[in-house]
Each structure stands twice: as C-alpha cells, then as structure tokens.
Amino acid sequence: MENKMDTVSIIIPVYNCGDYLPRCVNSLTAQTVRSLEIILVDDGSTDRTSEICDRLAQSDSRIAVVHKANGGVSSARNAGIEAAKGEFITFADADDYVDSGHIEGLLRLIRQHDCDVAACGFISEDEKNVSGQLTHSCSDSNDAANEVCCDFDHDSAVCELLAGGAVGGYVWNKLYRRELLEGVRFRGDIRILEDLRFNYEVFRRVEKMTVTQHRTYHYIQRGQSAMHRSFGEEHRKMVETAREIRDELAGESPQLADAGNGLLGTTILWVSDVMAEYGPYDRQLFREYYAEFKPLRKKYMKMSRIPLSYRMSAVFFTMGFGVFRLAVRTVRKFI
C-alpha cells in the first residue's frame, strides 16, 4: 500500500449481510485508484458474515477487518474511523456497490477544486437491481465527457444539506479530508438522520464543498427501512435531532437560521405523516408537534426550497390530525 498521503480509507459497516458483501467489496477492489484501505467493520454478526469478511481480507492485502460486539451502524462507522489511516475517508453500505471510477472521480474533485468534501450523485435500485430514479445530483446529465460541478461555501453547504438538496444527507456518496473528522463521530443514540447529523457537524467546518452530477454510487433498497415503519422512538428522536440543529443555528446568519427552521418543520411533517400512515396515533405528541409547527408555518410556506408536497402537508397538518390522516391516505392511493 502507498503511503498515508495517497490512501483513501473506505469504511463498510457489516452485519449479517454475507450474501451481498462480496459484490460491494469486489466493486471497491476493482477501482481505478489502487491506493485503498478497505475496512470491514463486523458489528457482531451472528451468521457466516464474519467468516466471509476474513476470507475477503485474505484475498486482498488492502482489506482489513475489525470484529466488534454489536453496537449498531453508528458504532461500526466510528470504529472504522478510529482504524482508518488514509488521508481521505469515505463510506459504503455492505449491500451497495460502486462504479470502477467512483473513488477516482471524487479524488479528482478534491484536487481540482481544492475542496474539503467531494460528493457524487447516486442511482437508486431495487433488490432485483432494476435501475430506479437518478437522484441527488447538481445536474440532470450523467455525461462522463462533460462534468458539471457545483461548489458550496460553508453556509451554502449547510443550507443545501438541511434542505435535502444536491449535497444529500448521506455519507456514502462523499469523500472527506481526514482532518475534518477529527473529534466528529456518529451519534449512537440516533437511528434515523444519523448521517445528516454527522454531515452537519462536518459541514460546519468546511470552507468549500464540491458536488458532481456523475452518479457512480449504486444504492440498493431492500425491504422496509426504519424510516417507513410504524411510529416509534426513533421517529421522536428525529424531531429531537432536528430541534437540536435548529437551536444551534438560531443565533447564526438569517440564511442558516431559516435552514434550521426548515429542517425542523419538514421533520415534524414527515414523522407526523408516518404516524398518520402507519400508526399508532399519539394524541398528546401530535398536539405538541402541532404547537411547535404552528409558529413556523407562515415562514415555512415562504421558503423557496420547500417542495410542493410538504407545502400541501403543512396546510392539512394545521387542520388537525383527522384531516391530515385522511389527506395522507388519499395521496398514498395515487403514488
């Protein structure tokens, strides 16, 4: 392996996913950039995944395995960060895969644009590998010969992140300079929005971020995610996380303060949507969310980055849970 200054560390949290892991790892060992450190963090797997990790490590000296007790994806990623030796750090999920030029493209952005973080678009696929929507990019084009890039400074990167724009809240489509992650770790108490919270803390440190329209990461959707299950503690924690960020930005520039309010408003609407669609209904909590959203509503409706779907949700939300639930279930019939 080349020296630290030339190496990209790729952190993959692994838990009971041996059927998918080889494709992910093979797509990384086939990268056009050879100076890689691929860190498989086995988060206490209870099947043959641990053995598969060890076998993959024996096949390529660039692969290292960290075996640890089960602690969740945030704990696994943190263990990977601690073990990483590269100048640059990125992440991948064990059931996803990347194009052969994925790392080279992100490195090129950092070097040509002299940025702290580089991000690419991604292709969302279902379990049968049928291509879905091309998402999160600064351009609709995926023309390899004519790369379109967007640069963001500190404030605009944070705002773009919180608005769910081209930056995206994910960690697996980004390459970070190692020094940015000093002292920044994933929160183990957050199951949803843990990526966004991590990126928020990192982006508060960046001077410049660059996003390319190229979509070189393949995100595989398997079954029902935590975001689309019945309402529970993880959804309450989503609102708490958004509230924390809003409060932290309250004394910042008007642009950042508005971004914090927008995140909180959208999160309240989203988790209330989950409550309305999947249950169970918590009357007291809905009233609390209603009381918190009501003062934000007028400003929220005027924010240019709020999608039409959320503007419509805001209207129904302030009419009470019965109307809101009816609207949510009616819309579901047509999507």
DASULFEN-V333372 format. One record per run of one state. SS is the DSSP state (@ for helix, = for strand, . for the rest). FROM is the first residue (numbers start at 1). LEN is the number of residues. If there is no record, write none. Layout:
SS/FROM/LEN
SS/FROM/LEN
This chain:
./1/3
@/4/3
./7/1
=/8/7
./15/3
@/18/12
./30/6
=/36/8
./44/5
@/49/11
./60/3
=/63/6
./69/4
@/73/11
./84/4
=/88/6
./94/3
=/97/2
./99/3
@/102/12
./114/3
=/117/9
./126/5
=/131/5
./136/13
=/149/5
@/154/9
./163/11
=/174/4
@/178/4
./182/12
@/194/10
./204/4
=/208/13
./221/5
@/226/3
./229/4
@/233/17
./250/4
@/254/25
./279/4
@/283/12
./295/2
@/297/6
./303/5
@/308/10
./318/3
@/321/12
./333/3
